[in-house]
Structures are given as structure tokens and as C-alpha cells.
Amino acid sequence: MKVPREKTEKVKKLLKKLEIYDGKRRPRRTEDFVFLPVLDPDKAQKLGLEVVGIDLPLRPERQIYKNLEIVLQKKLNPEEMKYLRRYDIIGDIAIIQLPPELKHRKMEIVEALLTVHPFLKVVAVKGFHRGAFRIRDYSIIWGERRLTTVHKENGVEFKVDLSKVFFNPRMKGERYRLAQTVEDGERILLMFAGVLPYALVIARYRNVEITAVELNEDAVRLGVENIELNRRKLKGKIELIRGDVFEVVPKLPAFDRVISPTPKGVDALSLALSKAEKWLHYYDFVHEKKIDGFRRRIIEECRKLGRDCSVQVKKLSDYKPHVFKVCADVELR
Ligand SMILES: C[S@@+](CC[C@H](N)C(=O)[O-])C[C@H]1O[C@@H](n2cnc3c(N)ncnc32)[C@H](O)[C@@H]1O
């Protein structure tokens, strides 16, 4: 859809609401217009705006996935192709899902992955997250017997050990978005810091002071190594505290901005809000029908602290049917 620049956000919101926005593709911008990707041109036309027949490029991660599909189309039948799921590349490790319907095609899938990503050294199947540290179970199906690697993202490098720490490469765009929102000079609290992906990306772009808190000893060890690994690229400073957020944070002063990539099942909202002077970015998992209730709860918690706030809730990814990983951007007054 060809949309005047100033109307972009409004139209995009409407297209998403109508479920005809094609999030797998990238919009194209000119000086006066933005071309938004739509799934259903006929429906879009009825909204009264111009629909033009141009092919917008797939987002890079989707393009990679498409490339794998193209290779596998020669090896799998159409019924089997339906079971293919999205996969992730972390450093030189491919993390895939292998539904029972595709178990007998394991080696074809590995071969196709190696064709698309010749640098791979390990292919592992992902299991579920466990415990408070949110570590996933993996089973290695090809290559070296290791889950340690160095992953590059947003101009920084992270050393990870997937058998001991949490890491989600799909939050790359989210980390970039946050880094662009932050301003030089801010003091930032990062709760549940992990191996420091958020802290490092923000400190790479902005001259800020970040205090990060993490309980998992292995994540802290890797976090310290990651600060060293990126030292020359960082504009900002990072202090990493090993400890329980619920014991450490109450003793800290307030910060300009608080970021909480909250582990699933943990409620740290009131603690995070109590330490935020201007901004809070609070991550949680919320059923689509409860998003409005989640917003109202944040406003209510602000009131309890004698503060006024505005809240925008952004859906980031689908966690399971109808449940989304969301980020609440809270501006405090
Ligand atoms: C969802 S992960 C996010 C990690 C990191 N921010 C990232 O995005 O890669 C949550 C992190 O919180 C840590 N964690 C869990 N409970 C904690 C607590 N009570 N205090 C501090 N860290 C905790 C886990 O070890 C894990 O690294």
C-alpha cells in the first residue's frame, strides 16, 4: 500500500488489526511515501488507499528460511514441507525444531542447512526452557559435541554456552530498537541481564552507565568475558552485579531507565517500576485477551507509587497460540 509518510503508523496499525499486514517483508520508504507490505491487496484497496504491484523484499531472517525451503523442496514431499519450522543460527550452531513427522528426514534437513550455511559446526534440536535460569534443553544431532559459540549481532559479539545460559537471537531487532531510544548520559538498570546482550548493544551505541544484575553464575562469567571481548567497541560503561534481583535491586538507587527482560513466570513489575525515574521497558508473556488488563495493571502500579504514566504494549513474538511475548514501554511522569 502506498501511504503518505505521516500516515504510516496509523495505517500500519489498522492493517495489523485487520490481519493483512505482511510482517515477513520490509516496507520501502521514499521522501513522501512509504510502501507497506500487505497480504490481501483486495481487502487493502477497500480501505481507500492506493495499492501498487511491487515486490517488497523478505526480512533477512525470512529470506534465509526461504532459502532452506528452496533447497529442501527437492528432497521432501509437499506434505513433509508443511511441518518445517523456523530455525535459528547462533554463532556456528543451528538450532532447529524437529516435529515427529520429520524425524526420518533429519539428515536431509542437516544437509540443506549446510548448503545454506556452510560455516555451521553443530546442528541441535531445541527442547523446552527449564527452571529460573530459563536454560533450554538441546540435543545435538550433527557436528561437534558442544553448545558453546560466539554470536555476532548489532555490531557486538556474545560468547554463549547454550547448555548453561539463556540466549535468544530473535530479540536482535528489539535490542536495536531499545538502543536507538536511549540517549547519551542515561543511567540504566538492566535486571535479569543474562550474558549481557541488551547491555552490550546499548553500550555499543550510547555513552551510558549500565548496572546489570544476574543470578546465574555461568551467565555472569560469560557476561564479564563479553564486556572484555567488546571493550574497544563500547561507548558506554557496564557494571555487572551477581545476585538475586529481588535482593540486590531494592538496595540500589533509582535510574533514568529500567529494562526488565523478565523470566517467564516471574513478577518483577512493581520492583522495576519503583526504580524507574523516566522509562521502564518491561517484558512479559501475555494472552492477547489480557493485554489491555496488563496495561491497566501497570497504570495502577504507577498510581500506587504516586506516579502518572503512559503505557504502550508492543507484541514481539508469539510464544504459543494467542499468547505473546510483549514489551510494555512505560513513560513515567
Ligand atoms: C529471560 S532470561 C533474559 C536474559 C538476557 N537478558 C537475555 O535477553 O539474553 C532471564 C534471565 O534472568 C536470570 N534470572 C532468573 N531469576 C533471577 C533472579 N531472581 N535474579 C537475577 N537474575 C535472575 C536468568 O538466569 C536469565 O539469565
The ligand as an SDF file (V2000), in Angstrom:
LIG
                    3D

 27 29  0  0  0  0  0  0  0  0999 V2000
   14.6320  -14.4200   30.0320 C   0  0  0  0  0  0  0  0  0  0  0  0
   16.2960  -14.5240   30.5270 S   0  0  0  0  0  0  0  0  0  0  0  0
   16.9360  -12.9910   29.8900 C   0  0  0  0  0  0  0  0  0  0  0  0
   18.4320  -12.9680   29.8130 C   0  0  0  0  0  0  0  0  0  0  0  0
   19.0140  -11.8210   28.9880 C   0  0  0  0  0  0  0  0  0  0  0  0
   18.5040  -10.5500   29.3680 N   0  0  0  0  0  0  0  0  0  0  0  0
   18.7750  -12.0900   27.5140 C   0  0  0  0  0  0  0  0  0  0  0  0
   17.8500  -11.4890   26.9410 O   0  0  0  0  0  0  0  0  0  0  0  0
   19.5080  -12.8980   26.9290 O   0  0  0  0  0  0  0  0  0  0  0  0
   16.1630  -14.2130   32.2370 C   0  0  0  0  0  0  0  0  0  0  0  0
   17.4970  -14.1670   32.9940 C   0  0  0  0  0  0  0  0  0  0  0  0
   17.2150  -13.8760   34.3600 O   0  0  0  0  0  0  0  0  0  0  0  0
   18.0720  -14.6460   35.1910 C   0  0  0  0  0  0  0  0  0  0  0  0
   17.3970  -14.7250   36.4940 N   0  0  0  0  0  0  0  0  0  0  0  0
   16.3450  -15.5100   36.8330 C   0  0  0  0  0  0  0  0  0  0  0  0
   15.9440  -15.2330   38.0860 N   0  0  0  0  0  0  0  0  0  0  0  0
   16.7670  -14.2430   38.5430 C   0  0  0  0  0  0  0  0  0  0  0  0
   16.8270  -13.5050   39.7560 C   0  0  0  0  0  0  0  0  0  0  0  0
   15.9920  -13.7470   40.7420 N   0  0  0  0  0  0  0  0  0  0  0  0
   17.7510  -12.5480   39.8690 N   0  0  0  0  0  0  0  0  0  0  0  0
   18.6320  -12.2910   38.8500 C   0  0  0  0  0  0  0  0  0  0  0  0
   18.6180  -12.9490   37.6820 N   0  0  0  0  0  0  0  0  0  0  0  0
   17.6980  -13.9130   37.5240 C   0  0  0  0  0  0  0  0  0  0  0  0
   18.2380  -15.9530   34.4370 C   0  0  0  0  0  0  0  0  0  0  0  0
   19.4120  -16.6060   34.8100 O   0  0  0  0  0  0  0  0  0  0  0  0
   18.2760  -15.4660   32.9730 C   0  0  0  0  0  0  0  0  0  0  0  0
   19.5860  -15.1970   32.5670 O   0  0  0  0  0  0  0  0  0  0  0  0
  1  2  1  0
  2  3  1  0
  2 10  1  0
  3  4  1  0
  4  5  1  0
  5  6  1  0
  5  7  1  0
  7  8  2  0
  7  9  1  0
 10 11  1  0
 11 12  1  0
 11 26  1  0
 12 13  1  0
 13 14  1  0
 13 24  1  0
 14 15  1  0
 14 23  1  0
 15 16  2  0
 16 17  1  0
 17 18  1  0
 17 23  2  0
 18 19  1  0
 18 20  2  0
 20 21  1  0
 21 22  2  0
 22 23  1  0
 24 25  1  0
 24 26  1  0
 26 27  1  0
M  CHG  2   2   1   9  -1
M  END
$$$$
